[in-house]
Structure formats: structure tokens, C-alpha cells
């Protein structure tokens, strides 16, 4: 029996607007000055209402003997998850990716608070189906599927994991310069950075770069990498531009830049990757358990 539910949400657009303008009244006044502003605020109110109602209903459905912790996405990296937690992410797909890389075996259930506006590839439940499944979720009787994480380990012992993908490059989108080693091949490259994708993330950034055929099984114990716009100029090569990464054949990159490494599109939660450092990227031993 799961002893605690960790209810994860993120700040809604309405909350962000109100924080910016100081109060709901001031927000409505400021955004009413244009048709676009009124439309944006109306959409934000719908999103905020849907999320608030979903959280309230889930909160009310929990058995009295199950503890509840409610956290915002910004708290995930600092939050202490306990072994018998179940994480319930209420919002968009990104929440599941945000929290998954910080878990160590705890299951995560994605709940779509508004299926009419949120597609939710990682959100198998709506509020009604989740509440109906809650006894099975808490008793670990609900089916689960495992998803592979990408793991980047730097030579100065920093570790970063991603459920969707890992980016290596320059935050300012200037040319990234590095030495890449993969298998028996290596070369110095200048490019727009590298994307290393898991199967979960392969339908996103990887597919946009390589087409629909790039998608692969989220449970596969492998990663795929793509180099963006490698430039074959003087002193630079452009032959190692994609590949399949395994633990037996990881990807190694040595920085020759003021670089950055971030996962799942969250640039604020990044690892510095400056000249002289190297990083090894491979499938993580740890996997994410997704309730379905």
C-alpha cells in the first residue's frame, strides 16, 4: 500500500499573469486593452479552473489514512521523495518528464485535467478514470510500463538525467565546438549542438530532425543521437552525425566551448559544460515507472 501521494502541478498561465500584474483585477484590466490579451486571459482562466478542480477532486478522493504532499514543478529537484510514494502529475506532459528523472522506483501517474485542450501523450488518465483507478494505484495493482532515461555524467562528477532528451551545446545558440567520440570514430566538430533522445522523446525533437521513422520503443535500452547542422569546415569534421547509443557503446563529448547540458527542454536546470570537461551519455540504470 502506498503511504503517500505526492500531487505535482505547475504554475498556471493565469497565476503567472496575476503575479506579473499584482492582482487579478489589475490583470483583467491590463489584458482587456487588446483582443489578444482578452483571449489569452480567457484561455488562462479555463486552464486554471480545470487544474484547480482536478486537484480538488483528487484531494477529496484520497483515503484518510494516505498522506498527501502537494508540490509545484519548481520544487521537484529539492523535494525528498520517499520509497512508498506515488506521484500524481496533474497538468501537461512536461510534468511527467520533469519529475520522472528524480524518482528511484516510485510510480508516476499522469492526469490530464482538460483533455479537450491538452493532448497528453504521457497522461493516460483523466480525473474520472484516475479516481476510479485510485484503489488499484495505491495498492500497486495497476499496470505499469517502464521508460528508459538518458544519463549524462561529466568528468567533474555532475549527473543529469532526461526522460525525453538531453541537449549538449551552447545556450546562446552560437556554434558549439567539441570533440565527439563514438565507437571507434572521433572528430572535432562545430555544430548547432547535439540531441540525445530516449524512446519516450523520440516522437518529439528527434522526429522533427529525422522524420517519423526516427521514433522507437520508450522501453528500449538504447538512445539515439543527432548532431544538428555539423559544419565540415577547416579543422572540423561532419561524419559522426547520428547513431544508436547503448551502455556498451556510449557517446563521449569533450567540450571546447562555454557550453551547457540540459534535459527535457529545461534550460534553467542545466549543467555547465565548459572547455576541458567531458561528458559520457548512455542509457541510465534507473528507469521510470509509468502507471497506465
C-alpha positions, 0 to 999 in steps of 0.5 A: 500500500502506498503511504503517500501521494505526492500531487505535482502541478505547475504554475498556471498561465493565469497565476503567472499573469496575476503575479506579473500584474499584482492582482487579478483585477489589475490583470483583467484590466491590463489584458482587456486593452487588446483582443489578444490579451482578452483571449489569452486571459480567457484561455488562462482562466479555463486552464486554471479552473480545470487544474484547480478542480482536478486537484480538488477532486483528487484531494477529496478522493484520497483515503484518510489514512494516505498522506498527501504532499502537494508540490509545484514543478519548481520544487521537484529537484529539492523535494525528498521523495520517499520509497512508498510514494506515488506521484500524481502529475496533474497538468501537461506532459512536461510534468511527467518528464520533469519529475520522472528523472528524480524518482528511484522506483516510485510510480508516476501517474499522469492526469490530464485535467482538460483533455479537450485542450491538452493532448497528453501523450504521457497522461493516460488518465483523466480525473474520472478514470484516475479516481476510479483507478485510485484503489488499484494505484495505491495498492500497486495493482495497476499496470505499469510500463517502464521508460528508459532515461538518458544519463549524462555524467561529466568528468567533474562528477555532475549527473543529469538525467532526461526522460525525453532528451538531453541537449549538449551545446551552447545556450546562446545558440552560437556554434558549439565546438567539441570533440565527439567520440563514438565507437571507434570514430572521433572528430572535432566538430562545430555544430548547432549542438547535439540531441540525445533522445530516449524512446519516450522523446523520440516522437518529439525533437528527434522526429522533427530532425529525422522524420517519423521513422526516427521514433522507437520503443520508450522501453528500449535500452538504447538512445539515439543521437543527432548532431544538428547542422555539423559544419565540415569546415577547416579543422572540423569534421561532419561524419559522426552525425547520428547513431544508436547509443547503448551502455556498451557503446556510449557517446563521449563529448569533450567540450571546447566551448562555454557550453551547457547540458540540459534535459527535457527542454529545461534550460534553467536546470542545466549543467555547465559544460565548459572547455576541458570537461567531458561528458559520457551519455548512455542509457541510465540504470534507473528507469521510470515507472509509468502507471497506465 
